[in-house]
Amino acid sequence: TSGYQVGVLDADIHGPCIPKMLGMRGEEVAVGPPGAFPAVGPYGVRVVSMDFLLQSDDTPVIWRGPIKMGVIRQFLSDFVWGPLDFLLIDLPPGTGDEPLSIMQLIPEMDGAIIVTTPSETSQIVVKKAIAFARQLKTPIVGVIENMSGFICPRCGFQVDIFKRGGGLTLAQEASVRFLGSIPIDPSICEASDGGASFILGNPPSPAAKAFREIVARVEEYVRLRSESVRSESDTGAEERPK
């Protein structure tokens, strides 16, 4: 977490998987006088997820839109998150109730990160997500291309299993930042299933390097946006009549 105070809201109501990926299955949220408290995971990351509230892995969540929006509102307002530098929100693909709820409940968010695969089929869905964010006036941090080729760990030869370069093309067409490409690496799956950090466990791998570069670009985006917001606030204060 690079010294940051980080929170993660798993807003994928029907398929919550963040606790599994962080090795937090079986954790419970604590409840006290101020409200409910997020579960604390590796490196002090505070996590809220529907997974903590389900009886078992087989328990489905069969809810319509208004109920889901109410739960997401509670996750944001009824939990005592404490001071945070970053609140990362994991959303399901598409333009359904969960992303709509988040964008309406947090209109001042720094932005949305769009993730695609190189395939044209994926990009059709992602283009709608970009238009969706713009219609709701949510800034777009940039586009990430996931599953961007497979690099052989023995010889270094790259095989573009699902094509390559679609994310960059999409970003250019939409006039948004391209944050980077993440190649396929079986160790990512192994680390996620085991609740371990892939980046710390595989620092020299091309995928780990790609993750670090993407994080640096997101940090830079947030820093510049924060400076811009402060500058606009200071200018507005100076222009107000005394």
PyMOL commands that set and color helices and strands:
alter all, ss='L'
color gray80, all
select helices_A, chain A and resi 18-21+42-44+50-53+65-77+97-105+120-135+166-174+186-194+198-201+206-239
alter helices_A, ss='H'
color red, helices_A
select strands_A, chain A and resi 6-10+30-32+35-37+39-40+46-49+86-90+112-116+140-151+158-159+178-184
alter strands_A, ss='S'
color yellow, strands_A
deselect
rebuild
show_as cartoon
